[in-house]
Amino acid sequence: MKFKTNVMCSNCIAKVTPYLNKLAGENNWEVDIKDPQKILTIKNAQVKTEEVIRSVAEAGYKAEEIALR
């Protein structure tokens, strides 16, 4: 699962870490802050799209699913 986010820096990642660790599990997600779209990748297939968007929002950020082709 991939999401475009507004998680811009390492401090932002620190803020979303407890939320995403709780949802997807430690080491099951990553945010590429070097990518212009700040891509969040979730490796845990058991997680639902809505849950990811909600968890990121609870941390104060936005996430929008990217349709994979």
N, CA, C and O atoms as a printed pandas DataFrame, in Angstrom:
     atom_number atom_name residue_name chain_id  residue_number  x_coord  y_coord  z_coord
0              1         N          MET        A               1    0.850   -1.170    0.000
1              2        CA          MET        A               1    0.000    0.000    0.000
2              3         C          MET        A               1    0.896    1.233    0.000
3              4         O          MET        A               1    1.878    1.309    0.739
4              5         N          LYS        A               2    0.537    2.193   -0.841
5              6        CA          LYS        A               2    1.307    3.425   -0.909
6              7         C          LYS        A               2    0.379    4.623   -0.787
7              8         O          LYS        A               2   -0.735    4.629   -1.312
8              9         N          PHE        A               3    0.870    5.645   -0.074
9             10        CA          PHE        A               3    0.089    6.848    0.186
10            11         C          PHE        A               3    0.951    8.072   -0.035
11            12         O          PHE        A               3    2.125    8.089    0.333
12            13         N          LYS        A               4    0.366    9.098   -0.637
13            14        CA          LYS        A               4    1.004   10.408   -0.720
14            15         C          LYS        A               4    0.690   11.115    0.588
15            16         O          LYS        A               4   -0.459   11.114    1.030
16            17         N          THR        A               5    1.704   11.723    1.220
17            18        CA          THR        A               5    1.500   12.354    2.524
18            19         C          THR        A               5    2.075   13.767    2.552
19            20         O          THR        A               5    2.690   14.227    1.591
20            21         N          ASN        A               6    1.860   14.432    3.667
21            22        CA          ASN        A               6    2.512   15.721    3.926
22            23         C          ASN        A               6    3.486   15.590    5.107
23            24         O          ASN        A               6    3.720   16.552    5.838
24            25         N          VAL        A               7    4.041   14.401    5.278
25            26        CA          VAL        A               7    5.076   14.143    6.292
26            27         C          VAL        A               7    6.399   14.576    5.668
27            28         O          VAL        A               7    6.933   13.888    4.799
28            29         N          MET        A               8    6.928   15.723    6.113
29            30        CA          MET        A               8    8.027   16.371    5.401
30            31         C          MET        A               8    9.438   16.098    5.914
31            32         O          MET        A               8   10.395   16.202    5.146
32            33         N          CYS        A               9    9.593   15.748    7.206
33            34        CA          CYS        A               9   10.945   15.703    7.772
34            35         C          CYS        A               9   11.046   14.619    8.843
35            36         O          CYS        A               9   10.071   13.934    9.150
36            37         N          SER        A              10   12.238   14.481    9.398
37            38        CA          SER        A              10   12.444   13.458   10.425
38            39         C          SER        A              10   11.628   13.737   11.685
39            40         O          SER        A              10   11.201   12.801   12.361
40            41         N          ASN        A              11   11.406   15.011   12.009
41            42        CA          ASN        A              11   10.545   15.330   13.159
42            43         C          ASN        A              11    9.106   14.904   12.900
43            44         O          ASN        A              11    8.423   14.432   13.808
44            45         N          CYS        A              12    8.648   15.067   11.672
45            46        CA          CYS        A              12    7.297   14.623   11.296
46            47         C          CYS        A              12    7.198   13.100   11.423
47            48         O          CYS        A              12    6.206   12.574   11.929
48            49         N          ILE        A              13    8.230   12.406   10.963
49            50        CA          ILE        A              13    8.237   10.948   11.069
50            51         C          ILE        A              13    8.180   10.536   12.535
51            52         O          ILE        A              13    7.483    9.584   12.886
52            53         N          ALA        A              14    8.902   11.241   13.384
53            54        CA          ALA        A              14    8.871   10.940   14.816
54            55         C          ALA        A              14    7.462   11.087   15.381
55            56         O          ALA        A              14    7.063   10.327   16.263
56            57         N          LYS        A              15    6.699   12.072   14.871
57            58        CA          LYS        A              15    5.326   12.269   15.361
58            59         C          LYS        A              15    4.390   11.162   14.910
59            60         O          LYS        A              15    3.514   10.760   15.676
60            61         N          VAL        A              16    4.546   10.651   13.679
61            62        CA          VAL        A              16    3.640    9.606   13.187
62            63         C          VAL        A              16    4.061    8.208   13.620
63            64         O          VAL        A              16    3.263    7.272   13.553
64            65         N          THR        A              17    5.301    8.057   14.062
65            66        CA          THR        A              17    5.819    6.726   14.406
66            67         C          THR        A              17    4.944    5.958   15.400
67            68         O          THR        A              17    4.608    4.808   15.116
68            69         N          PRO        A              18    4.558    6.522   16.540
69            70        CA          PRO        A              18    3.745    5.709   17.466
70            71         C          PRO        A              18    2.406    5.281   16.861
71            72         O          PRO        A              18    1.917    4.188   17.148
72            73         N          TYR        A              19    1.822    6.123   16.040
73            74        CA          TYR        A              19    0.529    5.798   15.417
74            75         C          TYR        A              19    0.681    4.670   14.399
75            76         O          TYR        A              19   -0.109    3.725   14.382
76            77         N          LEU        A              20    1.710    4.780   13.549
77            78        CA          LEU        A              20    1.889    3.763   12.516
78            79         C          LEU        A              20    2.457    2.469   13.077
79            80         O          LEU        A              20    2.144    1.390   12.572
80            81         N          ASN        A              21    3.287    2.558   14.114
81            82        CA          ASN        A              21    3.765    1.330   14.752
82            83         C          ASN        A              21    2.609    0.569   15.378
83            84         O          ASN        A              21    2.556   -0.658   15.291
84            85         N          LYS        A              22    1.683    1.283   16.008
85            86        CA          LYS        A              22    0.520    0.649   16.627
86            87         C          LYS        A              22   -0.366   -0.009   15.569
87            88         O          LYS        A              22   -0.897   -1.099   15.779
88            89         N          LEU        A              23   -0.517    0.663   14.441
89            90        CA          LEU        A              23   -1.394    0.160   13.381
90            91         C          LEU        A              23   -0.758   -0.970   12.580
91            92         O          LEU        A              23   -1.332   -2.053   12.465
92            93         N          ALA        A              24    0.418   -0.721   12.032
93            94        CA          ALA        A              24    1.024   -1.654   11.084
94            95         C          ALA        A              24    2.125   -2.509   11.687
95            96         O          ALA        A              24    2.499   -3.537   11.123
96            97         N          GLY        A              25    2.646   -2.085   12.839
97            98        CA          GLY        A              25    3.753   -2.808   13.450
98            99         C          GLY        A              25    5.081   -2.160   13.090
99           100         O          GLY        A              25    5.262   -1.630   11.993
100          101         N          GLU        A              26    5.992   -2.218   14.032
101          102        CA          GLU        A              26    7.317   -1.641   13.824
102          103         C          GLU        A              26    7.993   -2.304   12.627
103          104         O          GLU        A              26    7.892   -3.518   12.451
104          105         N          ASN        A              27    8.670   -1.526   11.818
105          106        CA          ASN        A              27    9.388   -1.980   10.623
106          107         C          ASN        A              27    8.468   -2.450    9.499
107          108         O          ASN        A              27    8.939   -3.072    8.547
108          109         N          ASN        A              28    7.165   -2.167    9.586
109          110        CA          ASN        A              28    6.229   -2.530    8.525
110          111         C          ASN        A              28    5.765   -1.315    7.726
111          112         O          ASN        A              28    4.806   -1.402    6.960
112          113         N          TRP        A              29    6.441   -0.195    7.904
113          114        CA          TRP        A              29    6.077    1.011    7.176
114          115         C          TRP        A              29    7.306    1.895    7.049
115          116         O          TRP        A              29    8.267    1.761    7.807
116          117         N          GLU        A              30    7.261    2.805    6.077
117          118        CA          GLU        A              30    8.321    3.797    5.922
118          119         C          GLU        A              30    7.799    4.974    5.119
119          120         O          GLU        A              30    6.907    4.824    4.285
120          121         N          VAL        A              31    8.363    6.145    5.379
121          122        CA          VAL        A              31    8.031    7.350    4.611
122          123         C          VAL        A              31    9.297    7.790    3.893
123          124         O          VAL        A              31   10.341    7.983    4.516
124          125         N          ASP        A              32    9.197    7.946    2.579
125          126        CA          ASP        A              32   10.319    8.429    1.776
126          127         C          ASP        A              32   10.224    9.947    1.694
127          128         O          ASP        A              32    9.544   10.482    0.818
128          129         N          ILE        A              33   10.907   10.645    2.608
129          130        CA          ILE        A              33   10.819   12.108    2.633
130          131         C          ILE        A              33   11.637   12.751    1.515
131          132         O          ILE        A              33   11.542   13.960    1.302
132          133         N          LYS        A              34   12.434   11.968    0.803
133          134        CA          LYS        A              34   13.189   12.499   -0.341
134          135         C          LYS        A              34   12.315   12.556   -1.596
135          136         O          LYS        A              34   12.595   13.326   -2.515
136          137         N          ASP        A              35   11.267   11.749   -1.633
137          138        CA          ASP        A              35   10.331   11.764   -2.757
138          139         C          ASP        A              35    9.471   13.023   -2.658
139          140         O          ASP        A              35    9.016   13.361   -1.565
140          141         N          PRO        A              36    9.237   13.723   -3.763
141          142        CA          PRO        A              36    8.423   14.948   -3.714
142          143         C          PRO        A              36    7.015   14.722   -3.157
143          144         O          PRO        A              36    6.417   15.643   -2.600
144          145         N          GLN        A              37    6.482   13.506   -3.303
145          146        CA          GLN        A              37    5.136   13.205   -2.806
146          147         C          GLN        A              37    5.156   12.640   -1.388
147          148         O          GLN        A              37    4.106   12.317   -0.834
148          149         N          LYS        A              38    6.352   12.519   -0.796
149          150        CA          LYS        A              38    6.488   12.025    0.586
150          151         C          LYS        A              38    5.733   10.714    0.765
151          152         O          LYS        A              38    4.795   10.631    1.558
152          153         N          ILE        A              39    6.146    9.693    0.024
153          154        CA          ILE        A              39    5.416    8.428   -0.064
154          155         C          ILE        A              39    5.547    7.587    1.211
155          156         O          ILE        A              39    6.648    7.282    1.671
156          157         N          LEU        A              40    4.390    7.228    1.760
157          158        CA          LEU        A              40    4.294    6.299    2.878
158          159         C          LEU        A              40    4.005    4.927    2.292
159          160         O          LEU        A              40    3.036    4.757    1.552
160          161         N          THR        A              41    4.835    3.952    2.619
161          162        CA          THR        A              41    4.630    2.577    2.178
162          163         C          THR        A              41    4.307    1.728    3.400
163          164         O          THR        A              41    5.036    1.736    4.392
164          165         N          ILE        A              42    3.203    0.998    3.310
165          166        CA          ILE        A              42    2.784    0.079    4.375
166          167         C          ILE        A              42    3.014   -1.336    3.869
167          168         O          ILE        A              42    2.520   -1.704    2.803
168          169         N          LYS        A              43    3.753   -2.121    4.621
169          170        CA          LYS        A              43    4.095   -3.484    4.198
170          171         C          LYS        A              43    3.153   -4.528    4.799
171          172         O          LYS        A              43    3.202   -5.697    4.416
172          173         N          ASN        A              44    2.304   -4.118    5.729
173          174        CA          ASN        A              44    1.389   -5.031    6.411
174          175         C          ASN        A              44    0.081   -5.103    5.631
175          176         O          ASN        A              44   -0.706   -4.157    5.645
176          177         N          ALA        A              45   -0.151   -6.217    4.957
177          178        CA          ALA        A              45   -1.335   -6.374    4.108
178          179         C          ALA        A              45   -2.631   -6.480    4.916
179          180         O          ALA        A              45   -3.717   -6.383    4.346
180          181         N          GLN        A              46   -2.535   -6.676    6.221
181          182        CA          GLN        A              46   -3.722   -6.820    7.055
182          183         C          GLN        A              46   -4.364   -5.483    7.407
183          184         O          GLN        A              46   -5.449   -5.449    7.987
184          185         N          VAL        A              47   -3.703   -4.390    7.062
185          186        CA          VAL        A              47   -4.169   -3.051    7.408
186          187         C          VAL        A              47   -5.065   -2.514    6.293
187          188         O          VAL        A              47   -4.784   -2.707    5.110
188          189         N          LYS        A              48   -6.147   -1.840    6.684
189          190        CA          LYS        A              48   -7.077   -1.265    5.710
190          191         C          LYS        A              48   -6.683    0.179    5.391
191          192         O          LYS        A              48   -6.125    0.888    6.228
192          193         N          THR        A              49   -6.984    0.590    4.172
193          194        CA          THR        A              49   -6.681    1.943    3.711
194          195         C          THR        A              49   -7.217    2.997    4.669
195          196         O          THR        A              49   -6.502    3.933    5.025
196          197         N          GLU        A              50   -8.462    2.853    5.084
197          198        CA          GLU        A              50   -9.096    3.835    5.966
198          199         C          GLU        A              50   -8.357    3.941    7.301
199          200         O          GLU        A              50   -8.256    5.024    7.877
200          201         N          GLU        A              51   -7.844    2.813    7.784
201          202        CA          GLU        A              51   -7.119    2.804    9.055
202          203         C          GLU        A              51   -5.812    3.587    8.948
203          204         O          GLU        A              51   -5.436    4.304    9.876
204          205         N          VAL        A              52   -5.130    3.450    7.825
205          206        CA          VAL        A              52   -3.878    4.186    7.614
206          207         C          VAL        A              52   -4.161    5.676    7.560
207          208         O          VAL        A              52   -3.484    6.463    8.222
208          209         N          ILE        A              53   -5.161    6.069    6.774
209          210        CA          ILE        A              53   -5.516    7.483    6.644
210          211         C          ILE        A              53   -5.904    8.055    8.003
211          212         O          ILE        A              53   -5.503    9.170    8.337
212          213         N          ARG        A              54   -6.674    7.313    8.789
213          214        CA          ARG        A              54   -7.097    7.766   10.114
214          215         C          ARG        A              54   -5.909    7.900   11.062
215          216         O          ARG        A              54   -5.817    8.890   11.788
216          217         N          SER        A              55   -5.004    6.933   11.071
217          218        CA          SER        A              55   -3.843    6.986   11.959
218          219         C          SER        A              55   -2.937    8.165   11.635
219          220         O          SER        A              55   -2.452    8.843   12.541
220          221         N          VAL        A              56   -2.708    8.412   10.355
221          222        CA          VAL        A              56   -1.880    9.548    9.948
222          223         C          VAL        A              56   -2.569   10.853   10.351
223          224         O          VAL        A              56   -1.912   11.793   10.799
224          225         N          ALA        A              57   -3.889   10.908   10.192
225          226        CA          ALA        A              57   -4.649   12.109   10.572
226          227         C          ALA        A              57   -4.585   12.345   12.078
227          228         O          ALA        A              57   -4.478   13.490   12.517
228          229         N          GLU        A              58   -4.649   11.277   12.874
229          230        CA          GLU        A              58   -4.560   11.413   14.331
230          231         C          GLU        A              58   -3.221   12.015   14.745
231          232         O          GLU        A              58   -3.125   12.685   15.774
232          233         N          ALA        A              59   -2.187   11.771   13.937
233          234        CA          ALA        A              59   -0.860   12.332   14.214
234          235         C          ALA        A              59   -0.745   13.770   13.708
235          236         O          ALA        A              59    0.248   14.448   13.971
236          237         N          GLY        A              60   -1.776   14.235   12.974
237          238        CA          GLY        A              60   -1.780   15.620   12.502
238          239         C          GLY        A              60   -1.352   15.798   11.057
239          240         O          GLY        A              60   -1.009   16.905   10.642
240          241         N          TYR        A              61   -1.369   14.719   10.290
241          242        CA          TYR        A              61   -0.924   14.775    8.894
242          243         C          TYR        A              61   -1.989   14.212    7.975
243          244         O          TYR        A              61   -3.008   13.690    8.427
244          245         N          LYS        A              62   -1.740   14.324    6.680
245          246        CA          LYS        A              62   -2.683   13.814    5.681
246          247         C          LYS        A              62   -2.048   12.682    4.899
247          248         O          LYS        A              62   -0.840   12.672    4.662
248          249         N          ALA        A              63   -2.878   11.728    4.502
249          250        CA          ALA        A              63   -2.432   10.631    3.645
250          251         C          ALA        A              63   -3.519   10.366    2.603
251          252         O          ALA        A              63   -4.709   10.351    2.917
252          253         N          GLU        A              64   -3.094   10.160    1.384
253          254        CA          GLU        A              64   -4.010    9.890    0.282
254          255         C          GLU        A              64   -3.475    8.661   -0.471
255          256         O          GLU        A              64   -2.331    8.650   -0.924
256          257         N          GLU        A              65   -4.307    7.645   -0.594
257          258        CA          GLU        A              65   -3.851    6.418   -1.246
258          259         C          GLU        A              65   -3.487    6.683   -2.694
259          260         O          GLU        A              65   -4.154    7.444   -3.395
260          261         N          ILE        A              66   -2.410    6.037   -3.125
261          262        CA          ILE        A              66   -1.980    6.119   -4.512
262          263         C          ILE        A              66   -2.410    4.834   -5.189
263          264         O          ILE        A              66   -2.091    3.739   -4.726
264          265         N          ALA        A              67   -3.136    4.973   -6.289
265          266        CA          ALA        A              67   -3.578    3.800   -7.043
266          267         C          ALA        A              67   -2.373    3.189   -7.741
267          268         O          ALA        A              67   -1.674    3.866   -8.495
268          269         N          LEU        A              68   -2.132    1.914   -7.489
269          270        CA          LEU        A              68   -1.026    1.217   -8.130
270          271         C          LEU        A              68   -1.485    0.679   -9.467
271          272         O          LEU        A              68   -2.597    0.172   -9.610
272          273         N          ARG        A              69   -0.604    0.802  -10.438
273          274        CA          ARG        A              69   -0.953    0.330  -11.787
274          275         C          ARG        A              69   -0.215   -0.922  -12.127
275          276         O          ARG        A              69   -0.385   -1.460  -13.221
